[in-house]
Amino acid sequence: MMSFIPPRLRKPLYRTLAGLLVAGAWAVGSSGAGRWPLTIVIAIASLGQGVIRYAWAGEDTDEGALLGSRADERQQLVGLQALALAGKTALAAAYVGVLATLAFKRADFWPFLAMFAVTGLGYLLGLSNYGSGEPADDGTGTGHAARSRVSW
């Protein structure tokens, strides 16, 4: 994908760019005297974190392997489980937000509804892409799924 960026630099660079985008959005979207000082603080903190994360990615530790894009299968599984939990939490929070705004008869429930719809559709898309739906045919023409080699 981005083979011209060294693996050790990828995640620190992405996080630094995300922080700089927050600083830019703050500069564009805010007004008043506090706009530029806080923008500068956010930008400097983002750049500093990028340098620290790049140095940390070079260490021979679990955290360094994660930051340096050298994670093994165990670390990748933990990352996927954490991401799945974050998705479930976002889905639940959006649902609770829709219920709360509807219960108090507020008209501003649509952002919660949009987030609920996006996370719900993402979940359904994940199920369809990664293994749900019709079972795989075993090739015998009987319409039955192939037996798993693993028995319980």
N, C-alpha and C positions, 0 to 999 in steps of 0.2 A: 504494500500500500504506500507507505512513506519510507521507502528503502534508503532514500538519500539522507534521512535524519538518523543518526546513530541511536540504537535502542536505549542507551543510558540517558539520552537527552529528551526522548519523546514525552514521557509523562511530566517531567519538570517543565518542559516547554509548553505543553498543553495547559497546565495549571497556571503558569505565569501569564499566558495569553488570556486565560479566563479572568484572572485578576485584573489585567489591564483593560479588558472589555468592561468590567464593572466600574473601573475608574473613569473610563470614557463615557459610559452611560450616566454616571453620576455628574460628570462635567456638563454633559448635554442637557440632562433632565432637571437638574436642580438650579435654583436661583438664589441670589443673596450673597452676602459677604463670606459665608462659610463654604462656598462651592469649591474654590480653588485650593485652599489649604487641605481640605479633606481629600480632594482628588489627588493631590501630590502625595499625601500620606498613603493612600491606597495603592498608588502606582509604585512607590518606593518599597512598600511592604510586599507587593507581588513580585517585584524584581529580586528582593532579598530572599524571599521564600524559594524562588526559582534557583538561585545560586546554592542555597542550603540543600534543597532537594537533589540538585545535580551532584553535589559532593556526597550526600548520603547514599545516592544510587550506586556509587562506586565501592561501597563497603561490602564485605562478604558476610552479610546477615540476611535474615528473612525480609526485613524491611527494605534493605538495600536491593535485594533481588526483585521485590515488588516494584519499587520505584525505578529500577533499571530495566524493567521489562524482561526479567530472567526468571519468572516464577515457575516453579515445578507444578506437577499435577495437583498436589495437596493444596498448595497456595491458590491455584486457580479455582479449585473446588470451593475453598473457603470464600474467595471473592465472588463466585457465582451465587453461593448461598446468601451472602450478605446483600448482593444486588437483588436477589429474589425477595428477601425480607423487606428491603427498601421499597420495592414495587408493591408488595402486599400492604405495607404501611401507608403508602401514598393512596392506594385504592381505598383503604378503610377511612383515611382522613378525608378524602374527597366525598365519600358517601356520608360520613358524619356531618360534614359541612353542608351538603345538600339538605339533609334532614333538619339540621339546626336552623338554617335560613328559612326553610319552608314552614317549620313549626312556629317561628316568630313572625310569619307572614311578611317576610322581607322580599323585595323584588330583585335583590342582588345575588341570587342563588346561581346565576348562570356560570360564573367562573368555576364554582365547585362542580357543577354539572358537566362543564367542558372537560375538567380534569378527570372526573369520574369516567366519562366516555372515552377519553384518550387512553387512560390506564387500562380500562376494561377491554378496549379493542386491542391494545398491545398484548394483553394476557391471552386473548383468543388467537391472535396472530402467532404468538409463541407456541401455543398448543398445536396449531395447525402445522407450523414449521418443524417443531422438534418432537413430534411423536404423540399424536392423539388422533382419534378418528377411526377409520376403518382398519381392521387388523390386516397385516400382510398375508397374502395367500402363500400356502406352502408349496405350490407348484404341482400338486396332484390333481387339481381340478375339482376337488370336493368342496371348495369354498371355506374350508377351515383354516385357521391360522396355523403357522408352523409352530411346533412345540419348542419351547425354550430348552436349551441344554442345561439350564440351571433348574434343579428341582428342590423343592422345599421339604 
